[in-house]
Amino acid sequence: MTNEEHNQKQQQTELENSGVSERPRHDELFKKVMSEPIAAREFLEHYLPVSFKNKINLNSVKIEKESFVTEDLKKRFSDVVYSVSLKNDNVKDSTTDSVDNDKAYVYVLIEHQSSSDYWIAFRLWQYMLLLCERHKDANKGNNKQERDKLPLICPIVVYANDKPYNAPRSFWELFEDSNTAKTLMLDEYLLVDLQKQSDDEIEKKKHLGMMEYMLKHIKARDILNLWQSLLERFKSSIEIDKENGYIYIKWLLWYSDAKVDADKQAELAKIIAKHLNKADGEGLMRTIADKYIDEGIAQGMQIGKNEGKHERTMEVAKNMLSNNYSIPEISRITGLSISEINNLLKA
Protein backbone atom coordinates (compact mmCIF):
# COMPACT_ATOMS: atom_id res chain seq x y z
CA MET A 1 0.00 0.00 0.00
CA THR A 2 1.44 3.41 -0.99
CA ASN A 3 1.71 6.27 1.49
CA GLU A 4 -1.07 8.12 -0.36
CA GLU A 5 -3.40 5.11 -0.14
CA HIS A 6 -2.53 4.68 3.52
CA ASN A 7 -3.33 8.34 4.27
CA GLN A 8 -6.63 8.13 2.38
CA LYS A 9 -7.65 5.02 4.33
CA GLN A 10 -6.67 6.64 7.62
CA GLN A 11 -8.70 9.75 6.81
CA GLN A 12 -11.70 7.60 5.90
CA THR A 13 -11.40 5.66 9.17
CA GLU A 14 -11.19 8.87 11.19
CA LEU A 15 -14.22 10.23 9.37
CA GLU A 16 -16.24 7.10 10.10
CA ASN A 17 -15.19 7.07 13.75
CA SER A 18 -15.91 10.74 14.35
CA GLY A 19 -19.26 10.88 12.60
CA VAL A 20 -18.99 14.68 12.83
CA SER A 21 -18.88 15.52 9.12
CA GLU A 22 -21.21 12.85 7.77
CA ARG A 23 -23.91 12.96 10.42
CA PRO A 24 -25.19 16.51 9.71
CA ARG A 25 -25.45 15.66 5.99
CA HIS A 26 -27.35 12.44 6.69
CA ASP A 27 -29.57 14.15 9.23
CA GLU A 28 -30.33 17.21 7.13
CA LEU A 29 -31.10 15.22 3.98
CA PHE A 30 -33.20 12.70 5.88
CA LYS A 31 -35.20 15.35 7.74
CA LYS A 32 -35.79 17.50 4.67
CA VAL A 33 -36.95 14.72 2.38
CA MET A 34 -38.97 12.83 4.99
CA SER A 35 -40.70 16.02 6.11
CA GLU A 36 -41.94 16.75 2.59
CA PRO A 37 -45.58 15.51 2.30
CA ILE A 38 -45.28 13.83 -1.10
CA ALA A 39 -42.10 11.93 -0.17
CA ALA A 40 -43.54 11.00 3.21
CA ARG A 41 -46.68 9.52 1.64
CA GLU A 42 -44.59 7.66 -0.95
CA PHE A 43 -42.37 6.25 1.79
CA LEU A 44 -45.32 5.04 3.84
CA GLU A 45 -47.17 3.71 0.82
CA HIS A 46 -44.14 1.70 -0.21
CA TYR A 47 -42.94 0.33 3.14
CA LEU A 48 -45.88 0.00 5.52
CA PRO A 49 -47.34 -3.49 5.94
CA VAL A 50 -50.62 -3.87 4.06
CA SER A 51 -52.58 -4.79 7.19
CA PHE A 52 -51.60 -1.52 8.88
CA LYS A 53 -51.88 0.53 5.71
CA ASN A 54 -55.49 -0.58 5.32
CA LYS A 55 -56.31 0.91 8.71
CA ILE A 56 -55.00 4.43 8.05
CA ASN A 57 -55.70 7.40 5.82
CA LEU A 58 -52.44 8.23 4.02
CA ASN A 59 -53.82 11.63 3.00
CA SER A 60 -53.78 12.63 6.67
CA VAL A 61 -50.02 12.18 7.20
CA LYS A 62 -48.49 14.83 9.45
CA ILE A 63 -44.97 15.09 10.79
CA GLU A 64 -44.70 15.45 14.56
CA LYS A 65 -42.15 17.80 16.10
CA GLU A 66 -40.84 15.43 18.75
CA SER A 67 -37.57 13.54 18.57
CA PHE A 68 -36.97 10.73 21.03
CA VAL A 69 -33.31 10.07 20.27
CA THR A 70 -31.23 11.06 23.30
CA GLU A 71 -28.42 13.60 22.94
CA ASP A 72 -25.68 11.00 23.35
CA LEU A 73 -27.04 9.03 20.37
CA LYS A 74 -27.80 11.84 17.94
CA LYS A 75 -24.50 11.33 16.13
CA ARG A 76 -25.63 7.80 15.34
CA PHE A 77 -29.38 8.15 14.75
CA SER A 78 -32.06 10.50 13.48
CA ASP A 79 -35.78 9.97 13.82
CA VAL A 80 -39.03 11.19 12.30
CA VAL A 81 -42.48 10.65 13.79
CA TYR A 82 -45.57 10.67 11.58
CA SER A 83 -49.13 10.75 12.82
CA VAL A 84 -51.90 9.40 10.62
CA SER A 85 -55.67 9.19 11.03
CA LEU A 86 -57.32 5.84 11.43
CA LYS A 87 -60.10 4.80 9.10
CA ASN A 88 -63.14 4.88 11.36
CA ASP A 89 -66.30 6.89 11.93
CA ASN A 90 -64.39 9.69 13.66
CA VAL A 91 -61.85 10.31 10.89
CA LYS A 92 -61.88 13.77 9.44
CA ASP A 93 -60.39 14.81 6.13
CA SER A 94 -56.83 16.02 5.79
CA THR A 95 -57.81 19.68 6.16
CA THR A 96 -58.98 19.24 9.75
CA ASP A 97 -57.38 18.00 12.93
CA SER A 98 -58.35 14.52 14.04
CA VAL A 99 -58.82 13.82 17.71
CA ASP A 100 -55.81 12.22 19.37
CA ASN A 101 -57.63 8.96 20.02
CA ASP A 102 -58.08 8.47 16.25
CA LYS A 103 -54.34 8.68 15.61
CA ALA A 104 -51.77 6.06 14.83
CA TYR A 105 -48.05 6.72 14.51
CA VAL A 106 -45.19 5.65 12.30
CA TYR A 107 -41.80 5.90 13.98
CA VAL A 108 -38.88 6.04 11.53
CA LEU A 109 -35.29 5.71 12.74
CA ILE A 110 -32.24 6.05 10.47
CA GLU A 111 -28.75 4.87 11.40
CA HIS A 112 -25.76 7.06 10.50
CA GLN A 113 -23.07 4.69 11.73
CA SER A 114 -21.00 2.38 9.55
CA SER A 115 -22.44 -0.83 11.02
CA SER A 116 -25.76 -1.90 12.45
CA ASP A 117 -26.45 -1.28 16.14
CA TYR A 118 -27.02 -4.50 18.07
CA TRP A 119 -29.40 -2.74 20.52
CA ILE A 120 -31.60 -1.08 17.91
CA ALA A 121 -34.67 -3.20 18.78
CA PHE A 122 -34.28 -2.21 22.44
CA ARG A 123 -34.00 1.47 21.51
CA LEU A 124 -37.13 1.24 19.38
CA TRP A 125 -39.10 -0.07 22.35
CA GLN A 126 -37.81 2.79 24.48
CA TYR A 127 -38.79 5.39 21.90
CA MET A 128 -42.21 3.87 21.23
CA LEU A 129 -43.00 3.79 24.95
CA LEU A 130 -42.01 7.45 25.19
CA LEU A 131 -44.35 8.15 22.28
CA CYS A 132 -47.14 6.30 24.12
CA GLU A 133 -46.43 8.34 27.24
CA ARG A 134 -46.63 11.57 25.29
CA HIS A 135 -49.93 10.46 23.76
CA LYS A 136 -51.30 9.51 27.20
CA ASP A 137 -50.33 12.87 28.71
CA ALA A 138 -51.86 14.75 25.77
CA ASN A 139 -55.20 13.03 26.40
CA LYS A 140 -55.50 13.76 30.12
CA GLY A 141 -58.35 16.21 29.60
CA ASN A 142 -60.38 14.00 27.26
CA ASN A 143 -63.15 11.64 28.28
CA LYS A 144 -62.32 8.28 29.85
CA GLN A 145 -62.82 6.24 26.66
CA GLU A 146 -60.26 8.37 24.79
CA ARG A 147 -57.91 8.49 27.78
CA ASP A 148 -57.68 4.75 28.29
CA LYS A 149 -56.40 3.64 24.87
CA LEU A 150 -52.90 3.90 23.44
CA PRO A 151 -52.20 4.43 19.73
CA LEU A 152 -50.96 1.94 17.17
CA ILE A 153 -47.27 2.48 16.36
CA CYS A 154 -45.39 1.05 13.41
CA PRO A 155 -41.56 1.15 13.80
CA ILE A 156 -39.29 1.38 10.75
CA VAL A 157 -35.48 1.42 10.62
CA VAL A 158 -33.67 2.90 7.62
CA TYR A 159 -30.17 1.49 7.04
CA ALA A 160 -27.97 2.66 4.17
CA ASN A 161 -24.48 1.34 4.92
CA ASP A 162 -22.54 -1.10 2.77
CA LYS A 163 -21.98 -3.67 5.53
CA PRO A 164 -24.66 -6.37 5.90
CA TYR A 165 -27.36 -5.57 8.45
CA ASN A 166 -27.04 -8.10 11.26
CA ALA A 167 -28.73 -6.59 14.32
CA PRO A 168 -31.57 -8.54 15.97
CA ARG A 169 -34.87 -7.61 14.31
CA SER A 170 -36.98 -8.34 17.36
CA PHE A 171 -36.76 -7.12 20.94
CA TRP A 172 -37.20 -10.71 22.09
CA GLU A 173 -34.09 -11.88 20.23
CA LEU A 174 -32.08 -9.85 22.73
CA PHE A 175 -32.97 -12.34 25.47
CA GLU A 176 -31.17 -15.62 26.01
CA ASP A 177 -34.53 -17.38 26.37
CA SER A 178 -36.66 -15.36 23.97
CA ASN A 179 -39.77 -17.55 24.24
CA THR A 180 -39.94 -17.32 28.03
CA ALA A 181 -39.16 -13.60 27.93
CA LYS A 182 -42.00 -13.03 25.49
CA THR A 183 -44.40 -15.07 27.62
CA LEU A 184 -43.46 -13.26 30.83
CA MET A 185 -43.33 -9.73 29.44
CA LEU A 186 -45.84 -9.74 26.59
CA ASP A 187 -48.69 -11.77 28.06
CA GLU A 188 -50.88 -10.48 30.88
CA TYR A 189 -48.95 -9.51 34.00
CA LEU A 190 -49.47 -11.62 37.10
CA LEU A 191 -52.07 -10.21 39.49
CA VAL A 192 -52.09 -10.92 43.22
CA ASP A 193 -55.57 -9.75 44.27
CA LEU A 194 -55.77 -10.21 48.03
CA GLN A 195 -59.46 -9.39 48.12
CA LYS A 196 -60.15 -12.44 45.94
CA GLN A 197 -58.29 -14.74 48.34
CA SER A 198 -59.98 -16.21 51.40
CA ASP A 199 -58.48 -15.61 54.82
CA ASP A 200 -57.86 -19.34 55.11
CA GLU A 201 -55.78 -19.28 51.89
CA ILE A 202 -53.77 -16.34 53.18
CA GLU A 203 -53.22 -18.02 56.54
CA LYS A 204 -51.43 -20.94 54.85
CA LYS A 205 -48.66 -18.60 53.68
CA LYS A 206 -47.38 -18.11 57.24
CA HIS A 207 -45.08 -15.05 57.49
CA LEU A 208 -46.04 -13.77 54.06
CA GLY A 209 -49.64 -14.39 55.08
CA MET A 210 -49.26 -12.08 58.10
CA MET A 211 -48.42 -9.21 55.80
CA GLU A 212 -51.12 -10.10 53.26
CA TYR A 213 -53.75 -10.45 55.99
CA MET A 214 -52.91 -7.01 57.34
CA LEU A 215 -52.91 -5.46 53.85
CA LYS A 216 -56.25 -7.05 53.03
CA HIS A 217 -58.01 -5.85 56.18
CA ILE A 218 -56.18 -2.62 57.06
CA LYS A 219 -59.20 -0.51 56.09
CA ALA A 220 -61.35 -2.26 58.68
CA ARG A 221 -62.97 0.15 61.11
CA ASP A 222 -61.89 -1.81 64.18
CA ILE A 223 -58.13 -2.21 63.97
CA LEU A 224 -58.02 -3.81 67.42
CA ASN A 225 -60.24 -6.66 66.25
CA LEU A 226 -57.97 -7.03 63.22
CA TRP A 227 -54.96 -7.47 65.49
CA GLN A 228 -56.87 -9.91 67.68
CA SER A 229 -57.76 -12.00 64.63
CA LEU A 230 -54.24 -11.86 63.18
CA LEU A 231 -52.63 -12.99 66.42
CA GLU A 232 -55.02 -15.93 66.70
CA ARG A 233 -54.65 -17.04 63.07
CA PHE A 234 -50.87 -16.89 62.87
CA LYS A 235 -49.82 -18.40 66.22
CA SER A 236 -47.31 -20.81 64.67
CA SER A 237 -45.76 -18.08 62.52
CA ILE A 238 -45.49 -15.79 65.54
CA GLU A 239 -43.66 -18.52 67.44
CA ILE A 240 -41.06 -18.59 64.65
CA ASP A 241 -41.01 -14.79 64.56
CA LYS A 242 -40.13 -14.84 68.27
CA GLU A 243 -36.71 -16.30 67.40
CA ASN A 244 -35.99 -13.19 65.29
CA GLY A 245 -37.10 -10.71 67.92
CA TYR A 246 -40.66 -10.38 66.61
CA ILE A 247 -39.55 -8.39 63.58
CA TYR A 248 -42.75 -9.16 61.67
CA ILE A 249 -44.96 -8.09 64.58
CA LYS A 250 -42.93 -4.87 64.91
CA TRP A 251 -43.22 -4.14 61.19
CA LEU A 252 -46.96 -4.73 61.30
CA LEU A 253 -47.27 -2.47 64.34
CA TRP A 254 -45.41 0.24 62.46
CA TYR A 255 -47.65 -0.23 59.41
CA SER A 256 -50.97 -0.22 61.29
CA ASP A 257 -50.01 2.61 63.63
CA ALA A 258 -51.75 5.36 61.64
CA LYS A 259 -55.04 3.48 61.98
CA VAL A 260 -54.88 3.24 65.78
CA ASP A 261 -56.04 6.24 67.80
CA ALA A 262 -53.72 7.34 70.58
CA ASP A 263 -56.31 6.47 73.25
CA LYS A 264 -56.42 2.89 71.91
CA GLN A 265 -52.69 2.23 72.13
CA ALA A 266 -52.74 0.76 75.61
CA GLU A 267 -55.59 -1.54 74.64
CA LEU A 268 -53.63 -2.70 71.59
CA ALA A 269 -50.61 -3.41 73.79
CA LYS A 270 -52.81 -5.48 76.06
CA ILE A 271 -54.17 -7.54 73.15
CA ILE A 272 -50.64 -8.26 71.94
CA ALA A 273 -49.39 -9.12 75.43
CA LYS A 274 -52.22 -11.64 75.86
CA HIS A 275 -50.88 -13.72 72.96
CA LEU A 276 -47.24 -13.65 74.07
CA ASN A 277 -45.43 -14.62 77.24
CA LYS A 278 -45.05 -11.94 79.89
CA ALA A 279 -41.50 -10.86 79.05
CA ASP A 280 -42.12 -10.67 75.31
CA GLY A 281 -45.43 -8.92 75.81
CA GLU A 282 -43.86 -6.28 78.00
CA GLY A 283 -41.08 -5.79 75.46
CA LEU A 284 -43.53 -5.12 72.66
CA MET A 285 -45.68 -2.97 74.92
CA ARG A 286 -42.57 -0.92 75.64
CA THR A 287 -42.01 -0.60 71.89
CA ILE A 288 -45.52 0.78 71.47
CA ALA A 289 -45.18 3.13 74.42
CA ASP A 290 -41.73 4.34 73.34
CA LYS A 291 -42.99 5.12 69.86
CA TYR A 292 -45.73 7.35 71.16
CA ILE A 293 -43.42 8.93 73.66
CA ASP A 294 -40.97 9.64 70.82
CA GLU A 295 -43.79 11.15 68.78
CA GLY A 296 -44.53 13.34 71.74
CA ILE A 297 -40.93 14.52 71.67
CA ALA A 298 -41.26 15.50 68.00
CA GLN A 299 -44.60 17.20 68.59
CA GLY A 300 -43.26 18.95 71.64
CA MET A 301 -40.20 20.41 69.92
CA GLN A 302 -41.96 23.75 69.57
CA ILE A 303 -42.68 23.99 73.31
CA GLY A 304 -39.55 22.29 74.54
CA LYS A 305 -38.20 18.77 74.14
CA ASN A 306 -38.40 17.71 77.78
CA GLU A 307 -41.87 19.10 78.31
CA GLY A 308 -43.16 17.37 75.18
CA LYS A 309 -41.68 14.02 76.21
CA HIS A 310 -43.07 14.20 79.74
CA GLU A 311 -46.57 15.15 78.60
CA ARG A 312 -46.68 12.33 76.09
CA THR A 313 -45.42 9.82 78.66
CA MET A 314 -48.15 10.91 81.05
CA GLU A 315 -50.76 10.47 78.30
CA VAL A 316 -49.56 6.91 77.63
CA ALA A 317 -49.70 6.16 81.36
CA LYS A 318 -53.28 7.47 81.57
CA ASN A 319 -54.34 5.20 78.72
CA MET A 320 -52.73 2.22 80.42
CA LEU A 321 -54.51 3.00 83.69
CA SER A 322 -57.83 3.13 81.87
CA ASN A 323 -57.09 -0.36 80.52
CA ASN A 324 -56.45 -1.75 84.01
CA TYR A 325 -52.67 -2.12 83.85
CA SER A 326 -51.05 -2.36 87.25
CA ILE A 327 -49.08 0.60 88.56
CA PRO A 328 -45.77 -1.37 88.66
CA GLU A 329 -46.28 -2.44 85.01
CA ILE A 330 -46.95 1.14 83.94
CA SER A 331 -43.89 2.36 85.83
CA ARG A 332 -41.67 -0.32 84.27
CA ILE A 333 -42.85 0.43 80.72
CA THR A 334 -43.05 4.24 80.79
CA GLY A 335 -40.25 5.01 83.24
CA LEU A 336 -42.55 7.12 85.44
CA SER A 337 -42.21 6.84 89.20
CA ILE A 338 -44.87 5.16 91.34
CA SER A 339 -45.72 8.52 92.93
CA GLU A 340 -46.24 10.16 89.52
CA ILE A 341 -48.64 7.40 88.51
CA ASN A 342 -50.49 7.67 91.82
CA ASN A 343 -50.88 11.39 91.20
CA LEU A 344 -52.56 10.55 87.88
CA LEU A 345 -55.09 8.44 89.77
CA LYS A 346 -55.88 11.36 92.04
CA ALA A 347 -56.21 13.86 89.17
N, C-alpha and C positions, 0 to 999 in steps of 0.2 A: 504494500500500500504506500503510495507517495505521500509526502508531507502535506500536499494540498488536499488529497482525499482524506487524510487523517484529520486535518483541521475542519473540513466540511462535516465529517461525521461527528466530531466533538461538538461543533456548534449546533448540529441538529439534536444531539442528545441533551445538551444544555437547554435548548428551546423546549423540548418535550418535558424535561424535568421541571422547568420553571413554570410553564403554563401561562406566563405573564403576557406574552405577545399574542399567542393564538387564542386564548380564552375570550378577550374582548371581541375579536372578529367573529368567533363562533356565536357568542352570546348575542351580539348586535344583529347578525344576519338572522339567526333563529328567531329572535323576538320580533324583528321587523316583518319577516315573511309570515310567521305564524299568527301575528296580530292582524294581518290583512284579511278581511272577511271572506273574499273569494278563495284564497289559499287555505284558510282555516276549514271552510266547508269541503274543499277538495280533499284535504288531508283526512278529515273525519269520514267522508264518504268512502274513501279508498281503504282505510285501515280499521274502522270500527267493525266488530263482529256483527253479523246480520241480525242476530237476535236482539242485540241492544239497539242497533240502528233502527229497527222497526218500532221501537218504543219512543223514539225522540223525533222532534221536529228540527231538521237541520237548518231551516230558514231562521231559527231563533238563536243561533249560535252567538254568544257574547264572550268576550275575553274578560276574565276577572283580574283585578289589580294585584291580588295577593301572590306572594312567592313564599314557599315553605322550605326552600333550601337554606340551611343555616350558613352563617357567614364563613365558617371554616371550610365549607364545601363548595362555595360559589366559584372557585377556580376550576372545579371539576364537573359541576353540573349547572344547568339552567332549567327552569321549569315554566310552563304555561298552563293556566287553568281556564278551561272553557265551561260555561254553564249553558245548558240546553233545556228547552221545555219538553216535558213529557206529553205524549199524545193521550190526552184524556179530556173529560168534559170541561176541565178548568183551563185548558190551554188557550192562550190568547195569541193573536198574530204577532209577527215580528216587530210591529210598530209600537207594541205596548209591553209593559213589564208584567211578567208572570209572577204569581205569588211564589215565595220561596219553597213551599211544600210541593210545587209542581216541577221543581228543578231536578235535573241530574247533572253530573259533572264528568268531564274528561280531564284527567290529569296527565300531562305530557312532560316527560323528563328526558333531557338530552345530555349525554356524557361528552365531556371535552377531553378526557384523558386518553392516553394511547393504548390502554387495555381496559377490558371490562372490569367493573367493580364487583367483587364477590358478594358484597353486602347490599346490592341494589334492591333486592326483593324486600329486605328488612327496612331500608330507607323508604320505599314506596308505602309500606304499611304505616310508618310513622307519619308521612306526609298526608296520607288519606285520612288517618285518624284526626290530624289537625284540621283538615278540611271539614270533617264531620263536626268537630267541636265548634268551628266557626259558624257552620250552618245552624247548629243547636242554639248557640248564643244569639244569633240573628233572629231566631224565631221565639224568643222568650215572651214577647208581647202578644203572640198570636193565640188562637184558641187551642185547647188541649189536643185535638185531633191533629192539627198541623205541628204542634210542638213535639209530639211523641214519635215522629218518624224521621229517620235519617235518609239522605239522598242516595241514589245509585251513583257509583263512581267507577269509571273505567280507566285503569292505569295503562299508559303506553310509554315505552322507553325507546328513544331514538339513538342509534349507535352508528357512527360513520367511520370508524377506524379500520385499518387494513388487517389487524390481527383478528383471528376468529373469536366470536363472542362465546364465552364459556362460563359466564356467571349463572348460578342457579336461577331458574325461571319462576320458581315458586318459593314463597316464604317457608313452606313446610320442608323443602329440601335442605334448609339450613340446620335442621335438627338431625341428630344421630338416628333417632327413631321417629321418622316423619309421620308414620301412621298413628302412633300413640299420641304424638304432639297434636296432630289434627283432631283426634277424638277428644282430647282433654281441653283444647283451647277453642275449638270451632263449634263443638256441640254445646248443648245447654250447660251452664255452670251448675255445680252441685249446690243444692239448697238445703240448709239445716234449719227447718222451721220448728222451733221448740213448741209453739202453740199446737202443732199437729201431733206432737208426741204425748203419750200418756205419762202421768207421774211415775207409774210403775216402770215404764221403759227407761225413763231418765234415771231412776233409782239404781238400775242395774249397772250404770256407768261409774259408780263409786265416786272417786274424787272429781272427775269431770262432771258427774251428775250433780254434785253439790253446787257447782257453779251454774250449770244449766237450770237447775231447779230454782235458784235464786233469780236468775235472769228472767225465767218464765213468769214468776209470780211477784216480781219486785213492785209492780203497780198495785198490788193488793192494798186495800185500805188499812188492814190490820197487820202491820209488819211484825208485831209480837207473835201473833198466831203463825205467821210464816216461819219465824225462827223456831217456834215450838215444833212445827211440823217437820222442818228440815232436820232438827236435832234427833227427832224420833226415827225418821226414815233412814238416816245415814249413820247409825250408831257404829257399824263395823268400820266404815271409812274414817270416822272421827277417832276411833281407837288407833288406827294407823297414823292419822294426822298427829296424834299425841306424841309419837316418837320424833316428829320434826318440829315440835314446839307449837303445835296448833297453827301452822302458817295458813292453812286454808280457812280456818275459822276466823283468824285475824283479818285476812283479805276480805272475807265476806262481811265482817263487821265494818271494815272501812268502806266497802261498797254500799252497804245498806244504811249507813249513818245518816245521810241526808233525809231519809224517809222516817227517821225516828225522832220524835219531838224530845226536847231536852228533859221534860218532866217524865218521860217514859224510860230514860236511860237506866235508872236503878232497877226498874222492873225487868228490862231486857237482861241486865246482868244477873238477876235472880233466876231467870229462865235458863240461861246458859249454865249457871253454877249447878242447877238441879240435875243436869245431864253429865256433869263431870265430877271427879272426886274433889274433895274440899280444897286441896292445895292448888289444883289446876283451875278450879272455879274462881278462887280468890285472885289468882294471877291474871286471868282474863278480865275479871271485874276491875282489877287495878288498871288494866289496859284501857278499858272503857272510861273509867274515872279520869285517868291521866289525860286522855285525849280531850275531854271536855274542860278539864282544868287548863290544858295548854291553849285551847281555843279562847278560854277566858283571858289568858295572858295576852293573846293577840288582840282581842276585842278591847282589853283594858289599856292598851298602849297609849291611848290618847289621854287617859286619866292617871296613868302611872302603872308601871308593870306590877309592882308588888300588890297594889290595891286591887288590880284586875284579877290577879291570881287568887288572892284570898277570897274575894267575893264569889268567884266561880267555884272554888272549893266548898264554900259554905252552901252554895246552891246544890251541888252534888250531894252533900251530906244531908240536906233537907229532903231531897228526893229519896235517899236511902232510908231515912227514918220513916217516911210515909209508906215505904214498902216493907216495914217491920224488920229491917236489919238491926242486929244488936249493936250497942254502942261500941264495944271493943272491935267488932268487925269494921265499923265505919271509921274508927280511929286508925286501924291498921291500913286500910285502903287509901284514905284521903290524907293521912298525916296530921289531922287535927287532934288536939288534945282532948281528953275525956271531959274536962271542964268546958271547953268550947262547945262540944256537942251537947252537954247538959244545958248550956245556955240557950241553944237552939230549941230545946224542948220547952224551956220556960217562956220563949218569945211568943 
